[in-house]
Amino acid sequence: MHELAVDPDIWGAITTLLQNCGNIDQISLPLRTGQGNGLCVTCRFSLVHTPTGEDRIFWTLLGMESGRSSCR
């Protein structure tokens, strides 16, 4: 997942937000495809505590912003 981000520090920031908020809804992220092309996607992230005591991040892709290669 880390290779998808245009900014490699984005996942650390998302993790910190999730630890404090539990979920992030409707966030636009600049990502790149496997071919290296940029695109802007709208996502939802949730932090879930499992019965075994682990924290898992669930990522839902809500959609792409058509024709945009970067987010504002």
PDB file of N, CA, C and O in Angstrom, chain B, residues numbered from 101:
ATOM      1  N   MET B 101       0.824  -1.190   0.000  1.00  0.00           N
ATOM      2  CA  MET B 101       0.000   0.000   0.000  1.00  0.00           C
ATOM      3  C   MET B 101       0.867   1.253   0.000  1.00  0.00           C
ATOM      4  O   MET B 101       0.503   2.252  -0.620  1.00  0.00           O
ATOM      5  N   HIS B 102       2.005   1.217   0.682  1.00  0.00           N
ATOM      6  CA  HIS B 102       2.861   2.398   0.761  1.00  0.00           C
ATOM      7  C   HIS B 102       3.316   2.870  -0.614  1.00  0.00           C
ATOM      8  O   HIS B 102       3.501   4.069  -0.822  1.00  0.00           O
ATOM      9  N   GLU B 103       3.499   1.943  -1.560  1.00  0.00           N
ATOM     10  CA  GLU B 103       3.973   2.308  -2.884  1.00  0.00           C
ATOM     11  C   GLU B 103       2.928   3.073  -3.690  1.00  0.00           C
ATOM     12  O   GLU B 103       3.262   3.676  -4.711  1.00  0.00           O
ATOM     13  N   LEU B 104       1.686   3.060  -3.257  1.00  0.00           N
ATOM     14  CA  LEU B 104       0.620   3.745  -3.982  1.00  0.00           C
ATOM     15  C   LEU B 104       0.618   5.251  -3.768  1.00  0.00           C
ATOM     16  O   LEU B 104       0.120   5.997  -4.611  1.00  0.00           O
ATOM     17  N   ALA B 105       1.165   5.698  -2.658  1.00  0.00           N
ATOM     18  CA  ALA B 105       1.077   7.115  -2.297  1.00  0.00           C
ATOM     19  C   ALA B 105       2.100   7.947  -3.043  1.00  0.00           C
ATOM     20  O   ALA B 105       3.246   7.535  -3.218  1.00  0.00           O
ATOM     21  N   VAL B 106       1.676   9.119  -3.481  1.00  0.00           N
ATOM     22  CA  VAL B 106       2.593  10.069  -4.083  1.00  0.00           C
ATOM     23  C   VAL B 106       3.533  10.592  -2.999  1.00  0.00           C
ATOM     24  O   VAL B 106       4.734  10.726  -3.234  1.00  0.00           O
ATOM     25  N   ASP B 107       3.004  10.884  -1.829  1.00  0.00           N
ATOM     26  CA  ASP B 107       3.785  11.340  -0.680  1.00  0.00           C
ATOM     27  C   ASP B 107       3.928  10.166   0.285  1.00  0.00           C
ATOM     28  O   ASP B 107       2.926   9.741   0.860  1.00  0.00           O
ATOM     29  N   PRO B 108       5.133   9.623   0.487  1.00  0.00           N
ATOM     30  CA  PRO B 108       5.291   8.444   1.333  1.00  0.00           C
ATOM     31  C   PRO B 108       4.934   8.674   2.805  1.00  0.00           C
ATOM     32  O   PRO B 108       4.702   7.711   3.536  1.00  0.00           O
ATOM     33  N   ASP B 109       4.887   9.915   3.242  1.00  0.00           N
ATOM     34  CA  ASP B 109       4.549  10.205   4.640  1.00  0.00           C
ATOM     35  C   ASP B 109       3.047  10.195   4.898  1.00  0.00           C
ATOM     36  O   ASP B 109       2.613  10.305   6.045  1.00  0.00           O
ATOM     37  N   ILE B 110       2.247  10.062   3.834  1.00  0.00           N
ATOM     38  CA  ILE B 110       0.790  10.116   3.994  1.00  0.00           C
ATOM     39  C   ILE B 110       0.273   9.006   4.897  1.00  0.00           C
ATOM     40  O   ILE B 110      -0.655   9.237   5.673  1.00  0.00           O
ATOM     41  N   TRP B 111       0.853   7.788   4.819  1.00  0.00           N
ATOM     42  CA  TRP B 111       0.344   6.673   5.607  1.00  0.00           C
ATOM     43  C   TRP B 111       0.621   6.867   7.095  1.00  0.00           C
ATOM     44  O   TRP B 111      -0.183   6.452   7.929  1.00  0.00           O
ATOM     45  N   GLY B 112       1.745   7.490   7.439  1.00  0.00           N
ATOM     46  CA  GLY B 112       2.016   7.801   8.845  1.00  0.00           C
ATOM     47  C   GLY B 112       1.009   8.798   9.390  1.00  0.00           C
ATOM     48  O   GLY B 112       0.545   8.669  10.523  1.00  0.00           O
ATOM     49  N   ALA B 113       0.672   9.795   8.579  1.00  0.00           N
ATOM     50  CA  ALA B 113      -0.320  10.794   8.993  1.00  0.00           C
ATOM     51  C   ALA B 113      -1.697  10.167   9.145  1.00  0.00           C
ATOM     52  O   ALA B 113      -2.415  10.478  10.095  1.00  0.00           O
ATOM     53  N   ILE B 114      -2.073   9.293   8.224  1.00  0.00           N
ATOM     54  CA  ILE B 114      -3.377   8.619   8.305  1.00  0.00           C
ATOM     55  C   ILE B 114      -3.435   7.738   9.548  1.00  0.00           C
ATOM     56  O   ILE B 114      -4.452   7.719  10.241  1.00  0.00           O
ATOM     57  N   THR B 115      -2.359   7.011   9.838  1.00  0.00           N
ATOM     58  CA  THR B 115      -2.319   6.161  11.025  1.00  0.00           C
ATOM     59  C   THR B 115      -2.494   6.984  12.295  1.00  0.00           C
ATOM     60  O   THR B 115      -3.242   6.590  13.190  1.00  0.00           O
ATOM     61  N   THR B 116      -1.816   8.119  12.383  1.00  0.00           N
ATOM     62  CA  THR B 116      -1.945   8.994  13.556  1.00  0.00           C
ATOM     63  C   THR B 116      -3.374   9.508  13.697  1.00  0.00           C
ATOM     64  O   THR B 116      -3.926   9.510  14.797  1.00  0.00           O
ATOM     65  N   LEU B 117      -3.973   9.943  12.593  1.00  0.00           N
ATOM     66  CA  LEU B 117      -5.362  10.407  12.639  1.00  0.00           C
ATOM     67  C   LEU B 117      -6.305   9.301  13.088  1.00  0.00           C
ATOM     68  O   LEU B 117      -7.204   9.542  13.893  1.00  0.00           O
ATOM     69  N   LEU B 118      -6.110   8.097  12.577  1.00  0.00           N
ATOM     70  CA  LEU B 118      -6.981   6.988  12.949  1.00  0.00           C
ATOM     71  C   LEU B 118      -6.837   6.620  14.419  1.00  0.00           C
ATOM     72  O   LEU B 118      -7.824   6.270  15.066  1.00  0.00           O
ATOM     73  N   GLN B 119      -5.635   6.692  14.950  1.00  0.00           N
ATOM     74  CA  GLN B 119      -5.432   6.385  16.368  1.00  0.00           C
ATOM     75  C   GLN B 119      -6.166   7.388  17.252  1.00  0.00           C
ATOM     76  O   GLN B 119      -6.556   7.055  18.371  1.00  0.00           O
ATOM     77  N   ASN B 120      -6.358   8.607  16.762  1.00  0.00           N
ATOM     78  CA  ASN B 120      -7.036   9.638  17.539  1.00  0.00           C
ATOM     79  C   ASN B 120      -8.518   9.769  17.228  1.00  0.00           C
ATOM     80  O   ASN B 120      -9.294  10.203  18.079  1.00  0.00           O
ATOM     81  N   CYS B 121      -8.918   9.397  16.016  1.00  0.00           N
ATOM     82  CA  CYS B 121     -10.309   9.611  15.589  1.00  0.00           C
ATOM     83  C   CYS B 121     -11.102   8.328  15.355  1.00  0.00           C
ATOM     84  O   CYS B 121     -12.328   8.336  15.460  1.00  0.00           O
ATOM     85  N   GLY B 122     -10.426   7.237  15.042  1.00  0.00           N
ATOM     86  CA  GLY B 122     -11.118   5.983  14.768  1.00  0.00           C
ATOM     87  C   GLY B 122     -11.500   5.781  13.321  1.00  0.00           C
ATOM     88  O   GLY B 122     -11.476   4.653  12.829  1.00  0.00           O
ATOM     89  N   ASN B 123     -11.860   6.877  12.611  1.00  0.00           N
ATOM     90  CA  ASN B 123     -12.153   6.758  11.183  1.00  0.00           C
ATOM     91  C   ASN B 123     -11.980   8.100  10.492  1.00  0.00           C
ATOM     92  O   ASN B 123     -12.042   9.159  11.115  1.00  0.00           O
ATOM     93  N   ILE B 124     -11.763   8.023   9.200  1.00  0.00           N
ATOM     94  CA  ILE B 124     -11.644   9.198   8.343  1.00  0.00           C
ATOM     95  C   ILE B 124     -12.575   8.944   7.176  1.00  0.00           C
ATOM     96  O   ILE B 124     -12.450   7.927   6.495  1.00  0.00           O
ATOM     97  N   ASP B 125     -13.499   9.845   6.938  1.00  0.00           N
ATOM     98  CA  ASP B 125     -14.476   9.646   5.876  1.00  0.00           C
ATOM     99  C   ASP B 125     -14.303  10.709   4.799  1.00  0.00           C
ATOM    100  O   ASP B 125     -14.050  11.875   5.103  1.00  0.00           O
ATOM    101  N   GLN B 126     -14.439  10.306   3.556  1.00  0.00           N
ATOM    102  CA  GLN B 126     -14.408  11.211   2.401  1.00  0.00           C
ATOM    103  C   GLN B 126     -13.121  12.031   2.322  1.00  0.00           C
ATOM    104  O   GLN B 126     -13.173  13.259   2.255  1.00  0.00           O
ATOM    105  N   ILE B 127     -11.981  11.368   2.329  1.00  0.00           N
ATOM    106  CA  ILE B 127     -10.704  12.048   2.170  1.00  0.00           C
ATOM    107  C   ILE B 127     -10.207  11.825   0.744  1.00  0.00           C
ATOM    108  O   ILE B 127     -10.252  10.705   0.237  1.00  0.00           O
ATOM    109  N   SER B 128      -9.734  12.888   0.099  1.00  0.00           N
ATOM    110  CA  SER B 128      -9.177  12.775  -1.251  1.00  0.00           C
ATOM    111  C   SER B 128      -7.671  12.602  -1.139  1.00  0.00           C
ATOM    112  O   SER B 128      -6.991  13.382  -0.473  1.00  0.00           O
ATOM    113  N   LEU B 129      -7.159  11.570  -1.799  1.00  0.00           N
ATOM    114  CA  LEU B 129      -5.737  11.267  -1.743  1.00  0.00           C
ATOM    115  C   LEU B 129      -5.133  11.205  -3.141  1.00  0.00           C
ATOM    116  O   LEU B 129      -5.735  10.654  -4.063  1.00  0.00           O
ATOM    117  N   PRO B 130      -3.929  11.780  -3.294  1.00  0.00           N
ATOM    118  CA  PRO B 130      -3.224  11.617  -4.559  1.00  0.00           C
ATOM    119  C   PRO B 130      -2.482  10.285  -4.547  1.00  0.00           C
ATOM    120  O   PRO B 130      -1.545  10.100  -3.771  1.00  0.00           O
ATOM    121  N   LEU B 131      -2.898   9.365  -5.400  1.00  0.00           N
ATOM    122  CA  LEU B 131      -2.266   8.050  -5.488  1.00  0.00           C
ATOM    123  C   LEU B 131      -1.713   7.853  -6.883  1.00  0.00           C
ATOM    124  O   LEU B 131      -1.927   8.682  -7.767  1.00  0.00           O
ATOM    125  N   ARG B 132      -0.999   6.750  -7.080  1.00  0.00           N
ATOM    126  CA  ARG B 132      -0.517   6.435  -8.419  1.00  0.00           C
ATOM    127  C   ARG B 132      -0.817   4.979  -8.747  1.00  0.00           C
ATOM    128  O   ARG B 132      -0.882   4.121  -7.866  1.00  0.00           O
ATOM    129  N   THR B 133      -0.994   4.732 -10.012  1.00  0.00           N
ATOM    130  CA  THR B 133      -1.300   3.382 -10.491  1.00  0.00           C
ATOM    131  C   THR B 133      -0.026   2.542 -10.535  1.00  0.00           C
ATOM    132  O   THR B 133       1.071   3.047 -10.294  1.00  0.00           O
ATOM    133  N   GLY B 134      -0.182   1.268 -10.843  1.00  0.00           N
ATOM    134  CA  GLY B 134       0.977   0.397 -10.991  1.00  0.00           C
ATOM    135  C   GLY B 134       1.916   0.857 -12.090  1.00  0.00           C
ATOM    136  O   GLY B 134       3.108   0.550 -12.054  1.00  0.00           O
ATOM    137  N   GLN B 135       1.397   1.588 -13.068  1.00  0.00           N
ATOM    138  CA  GLN B 135       2.213   2.118 -14.157  1.00  0.00           C
ATOM    139  C   GLN B 135       2.836   3.465 -13.795  1.00  0.00           C
ATOM    140  O   GLN B 135       3.582   4.036 -14.590  1.00  0.00           O
ATOM    141  N   GLY B 136       2.532   3.980 -12.591  1.00  0.00           N
ATOM    142  CA  GLY B 136       3.111   5.245 -12.149  1.00  0.00           C
ATOM    143  C   GLY B 136       2.302   6.476 -12.482  1.00  0.00           C
ATOM    144  O   GLY B 136       2.748   7.591 -12.213  1.00  0.00           O
ATOM    145  N   ASN B 137       1.110   6.306 -13.067  1.00  0.00           N
ATOM    146  CA  ASN B 137       0.259   7.445 -13.391  1.00  0.00           C
ATOM    147  C   ASN B 137      -0.441   7.963 -12.140  1.00  0.00           C
ATOM    148  O   ASN B 137      -0.911   7.176 -11.319  1.00  0.00           O
ATOM    149  N   GLY B 138      -0.512   9.277 -11.992  1.00  0.00           N
ATOM    150  CA  GLY B 138      -1.179   9.873 -10.840  1.00  0.00           C
ATOM    151  C   GLY B 138      -2.676   9.941 -11.020  1.00  0.00           C
ATOM    152  O   GLY B 138      -3.172  10.108 -12.134  1.00  0.00           O
ATOM    153  N   LEU B 139      -3.403   9.808  -9.907  1.00  0.00           N
ATOM    154  CA  LEU B 139      -4.844   9.998  -9.920  1.00  0.00           C
ATOM    155  C   LEU B 139      -5.303  10.420  -8.527  1.00  0.00           C
ATOM    156  O   LEU B 139      -4.617  10.197  -7.530  1.00  0.00           O
ATOM    157  N   CYS B 140      -6.459  11.022  -8.489  1.00  0.00           N
ATOM    158  CA  CYS B 140      -7.028  11.492  -7.227  1.00  0.00           C
ATOM    159  C   CYS B 140      -8.219  10.602  -6.879  1.00  0.00           C
ATOM    160  O   CYS B 140      -9.152  10.465  -7.670  1.00  0.00           O
ATOM    161  N   VAL B 141      -8.182   9.997  -5.688  1.00  0.00           N
ATOM    162  CA  VAL B 141      -9.257   9.098  -5.276  1.00  0.00           C
ATOM    163  C   VAL B 141      -9.865   9.570  -3.956  1.00  0.00           C
ATOM    164  O   VAL B 141      -9.198  10.197  -3.133  1.00  0.00           O
ATOM    165  N   THR B 142     -11.130   9.257  -3.780  1.00  0.00           N
ATOM    166  CA  THR B 142     -11.823   9.552  -2.531  1.00  0.00           C
ATOM    167  C   THR B 142     -11.924   8.254  -1.749  1.00  0.00           C
ATOM    168  O   THR B 142     -12.357   7.231  -2.279  1.00  0.00           O
ATOM    169  N   CYS B 143     -11.517   8.301  -0.468  1.00  0.00           N
ATOM    170  CA  CYS B 143     -11.406   7.085   0.345  1.00  0.00           C
ATOM    171  C   CYS B 143     -12.049   7.269   1.715  1.00  0.00           C
ATOM    172  O   CYS B 143     -12.350   8.380   2.151  1.00  0.00           O
ATOM    173  N   ARG B 144     -12.243   6.140   2.365  1.00  0.00           N
ATOM    174  CA  ARG B 144     -12.661   6.090   3.768  1.00  0.00           C
ATOM    175  C   ARG B 144     -11.704   5.121   4.460  1.00  0.00           C
ATOM    176  O   ARG B 144     -11.405   4.048   3.936  1.00  0.00           O
ATOM    177  N   PHE B 145     -11.231   5.510   5.638  1.00  0.00           N
ATOM    178  CA  PHE B 145     -10.360   4.653   6.436  1.00  0.00           C
ATOM    179  C   PHE B 145     -10.988   4.439   7.802  1.00  0.00           C
ATOM    180  O   PHE B 145     -11.553   5.366   8.382  1.00  0.00           O
ATOM    181  N   SER B 146     -10.892   3.224   8.316  1.00  0.00           N
ATOM    182  CA  SER B 146     -11.396   2.900   9.649  1.00  0.00           C
ATOM    183  C   SER B 146     -10.355   2.077  10.388  1.00  0.00           C
ATOM    184  O   SER B 146      -9.717   1.200   9.806  1.00  0.00           O
ATOM    185  N   LEU B 147     -10.185   2.362  11.670  1.00  0.00           N
ATOM    186  CA  LEU B 147      -9.303   1.585  12.530  1.00  0.00           C
ATOM    187  C   LEU B 147     -10.174   0.634  13.340  1.00  0.00           C
ATOM    188  O   LEU B 147     -11.084   1.061  14.050  1.00  0.00           O
ATOM    189  N   VAL B 148      -9.885  -0.653  13.226  1.00  0.00           N
ATOM    190  CA  VAL B 148     -10.682  -1.676  13.896  1.00  0.00           C
ATOM    191  C   VAL B 148      -9.773  -2.456  14.836  1.00  0.00           C
ATOM    192  O   VAL B 148      -8.687  -2.888  14.451  1.00  0.00           O
ATOM    193  N   HIS B 149     -10.227  -2.630  16.071  1.00  0.00           N
ATOM    194  CA  HIS B 149      -9.503  -3.422  17.058  1.00  0.00           C
ATOM    195  C   HIS B 149     -10.038  -4.851  16.994  1.00  0.00           C
ATOM    196  O   HIS B 149     -11.229  -5.078  17.210  1.00  0.00           O
ATOM    197  N   THR B 150      -9.171  -5.804  16.702  1.00  0.00           N
ATOM    198  CA  THR B 150      -9.593  -7.194  16.577  1.00  0.00           C
ATOM    199  C   THR B 150      -9.675  -7.858  17.952  1.00  0.00           C
ATOM    200  O   THR B 150      -9.092  -7.354  18.911  1.00  0.00           O
ATOM    201  N   PRO B 151     -10.384  -8.974  18.060  1.00  0.00           N
ATOM    202  CA  PRO B 151     -10.467  -9.701  19.332  1.00  0.00           C
ATOM    203  C   PRO B 151      -9.099 -10.167  19.851  1.00  0.00           C
ATOM    204  O   PRO B 151      -8.932 -10.385  21.051  1.00  0.00           O
ATOM    205  N   THR B 152      -8.121 -10.320  18.944  1.00  0.00           N
ATOM    206  CA  THR B 152      -6.790 -10.754  19.370  1.00  0.00           C
ATOM    207  C   THR B 152      -5.918  -9.593  19.834  1.00  0.00           C
ATOM    208  O   THR B 152      -4.759  -9.791  20.201  1.00  0.00           O
ATOM    209  N   GLY B 153      -6.475  -8.379  19.819  1.00  0.00           N
ATOM    210  CA  GLY B 153      -5.743  -7.213  20.304  1.00  0.00           C
ATOM    211  C   GLY B 153      -4.969  -6.456  19.236  1.00  0.00           C
ATOM    212  O   GLY B 153      -4.257  -5.502  19.549  1.00  0.00           O
ATOM    213  N   GLU B 154      -5.099  -6.869  17.981  1.00  0.00           N
ATOM    214  CA  GLU B 154      -4.422  -6.177  16.895  1.00  0.00           C
ATOM    215  C   GLU B 154      -5.266  -5.022  16.382  1.00  0.00           C
ATOM    216  O   GLU B 154      -6.492  -5.043  16.490  1.00  0.00           O
ATOM    217  N   ASP B 155      -4.611  -4.028  15.830  1.00  0.00           N
ATOM    218  CA  ASP B 155      -5.300  -2.940  15.143  1.00  0.00           C
ATOM    219  C   ASP B 155      -5.184  -3.173  13.646  1.00  0.00           C
ATOM    220  O   ASP B 155      -4.100  -3.450  13.133  1.00  0.00           O
ATOM    221  N   ARG B 156      -6.305  -3.060  12.950  1.00  0.00           N
ATOM    222  CA  ARG B 156      -6.327  -3.223  11.495  1.00  0.00           C
ATOM    223  C   ARG B 156      -6.920  -1.970  10.874  1.00  0.00           C
ATOM    224  O   ARG B 156      -7.887  -1.400  11.380  1.00  0.00           O
ATOM    225  N   ILE B 157      -6.323  -1.559   9.776  1.00  0.00           N
ATOM    226  CA  ILE B 157      -6.855  -0.420   9.038  1.00  0.00           C
ATOM    227  C   ILE B 157      -7.643  -0.954   7.850  1.00  0.00           C
ATOM    228  O   ILE B 157      -7.121  -1.721   7.040  1.00  0.00           O
ATOM    229  N   PHE B 158      -8.907  -0.541   7.753  1.00  0.00           N
ATOM    230  CA  PHE B 158      -9.744  -0.898   6.617  1.00  0.00           C
ATOM    231  C   PHE B 158      -9.847   0.312   5.705  1.00  0.00           C
ATOM    232  O   PHE B 158     -10.175   1.414   6.144  1.00  0.00           O
ATOM    233  N   TRP B 159      -9.565   0.091   4.439  1.00  0.00           N
ATOM    234  CA  TRP B 159      -9.527   1.151   3.443  1.00  0.00           C
ATOM    235  C   TRP B 159     -10.609   0.866   2.419  1.00  0.00           C
ATOM    236  O   TRP B 159     -10.617  -0.198   1.801  1.00  0.00           O
ATOM    237  N   THR B 160     -11.530   1.819   2.233  1.00  0.00           N
ATOM    238  CA  THR B 160     -12.586   1.692   1.245  1.00  0.00           C
ATOM    239  C   THR B 160     -12.383   2.756   0.179  1.00  0.00           C
ATOM    240  O   THR B 160     -12.317   3.946   0.484  1.00  0.00           O
ATOM    241  N   LEU B 161     -12.286   2.329  -1.050  1.00  0.00           N
ATOM    242  CA  LEU B 161     -12.170   3.259  -2.166  1.00  0.00           C
ATOM    243  C   LEU B 161     -13.582   3.667  -2.567  1.00  0.00           C
ATOM    244  O   LEU B 161     -14.374   2.829  -2.998  1.00  0.00           O
ATOM    245  N   LEU B 162     -13.899   4.949  -2.428  1.00  0.00           N
ATOM    246  CA  LEU B 162     -15.242   5.442  -2.710  1.00  0.00           C
ATOM    247  C   LEU B 162     -15.398   5.890  -4.163  1.00  0.00           C
ATOM    248  O   LEU B 162     -16.507   5.885  -4.697  1.00  0.00           O
ATOM    249  N   GLY B 163     -14.305   6.274  -4.798  1.00  0.00           N
ATOM    250  CA  GLY B 163     -14.373   6.675  -6.198  1.00  0.00           C
ATOM    251  C   GLY B 163     -13.156   7.487  -6.606  1.00  0.00           C
ATOM    252  O   GLY B 163     -12.340   7.894  -5.779  1.00  0.00           O
ATOM    253  N   MET B 164     -13.063   7.708  -7.912  1.00  0.00           N
ATOM    254  CA  MET B 164     -11.987   8.522  -8.454  1.00  0.00           C
ATOM    255  C   MET B 164     -12.576   9.839  -8.923  1.00  0.00           C
ATOM    256  O   MET B 164     -13.712   9.904  -9.392  1.00  0.00           O
ATOM    257  N   GLU B 165     -11.778  10.884  -8.784  1.00  0.00           N
ATOM    258  CA  GLU B 165     -12.198  12.182  -9.289  1.00  0.00           C
ATOM    259  C   GLU B 165     -11.820  12.227 -10.761  1.00  0.00           C
ATOM    260  O   GLU B 165     -10.646  12.345 -11.112  1.00  0.00           O
ATOM    261  N   SER B 166     -12.797  12.134 -11.589  1.00  0.00           N
ATOM    262  CA  SER B 166     -12.622  11.945 -13.027  1.00  0.00           C
ATOM    263  C   SER B 166     -11.690  12.978 -13.641  1.00  0.00           C
ATOM    264  O   SER B 166     -11.858  14.187 -13.478  1.00  0.00           O
ATOM    265  N   GLY B 167     -10.698  12.448 -14.357  1.00  0.00           N
ATOM    266  CA  GLY B 167      -9.799  13.305 -15.121  1.00  0.00           C
ATOM    267  C   GLY B 167      -8.776  14.067 -14.299  1.00  0.00           C
ATOM    268  O   GLY B 167      -8.018  14.861 -14.856  1.00  0.00           O
ATOM    269  N   ARG B 168      -8.732  13.852 -13.000  1.00  0.00           N
ATOM    270  CA  ARG B 168      -7.782  14.602 -12.166  1.00  0.00           C
ATOM    271  C   ARG B 168      -6.602  13.723 -11.817  1.00  0.00           C
ATOM    272  O   ARG B 168      -6.773  12.592 -11.362  1.00  0.00           O
ATOM    273  N   SER B 169      -5.407  14.241 -12.029  1.00  0.00           N
ATOM    274  CA  SER B 169      -4.209  13.486 -11.683  1.00  0.00           C
ATOM    275  C   SER B 169      -3.633  13.930 -10.347  1.00  0.00           C
ATOM    276  O   SER B 169      -2.690  13.317  -9.846  1.00  0.00           O
ATOM    277  N   SER B 170      -4.187  14.988  -9.766  1.00  0.00           N
ATOM    278  CA  SER B 170      -3.742  15.423  -8.445  1.00  0.00           C
ATOM    279  C   SER B 170      -4.941  15.949  -7.667  1.00  0.00           C
ATOM    280  O   SER B 170      -5.956  16.330  -8.250  1.00  0.00           O
ATOM    281  N   CYS B 171      -4.810  15.964  -6.346  1.00  0.00           N
ATOM    282  CA  CYS B 171      -5.895  16.446  -5.488  1.00  0.00           C
ATOM    283  C   CYS B 171      -5.595  17.867  -5.044  1.00  0.00           C
ATOM    284  O   CYS B 171      -4.436  18.277  -4.975  1.00  0.00           O
ATOM    285  N   ARG B 172      -6.623  18.595  -4.751  1.00  0.00           N
ATOM    286  CA  ARG B 172      -6.453  19.971  -4.259  1.00  0.00           C
ATOM    287  C   ARG B 172      -6.381  19.999  -2.767  1.00  0.00           C
ATOM    288  O   ARG B 172      -6.239  21.069  -2.176  1.00  0.00           O
TER     289      ARG B 172
END
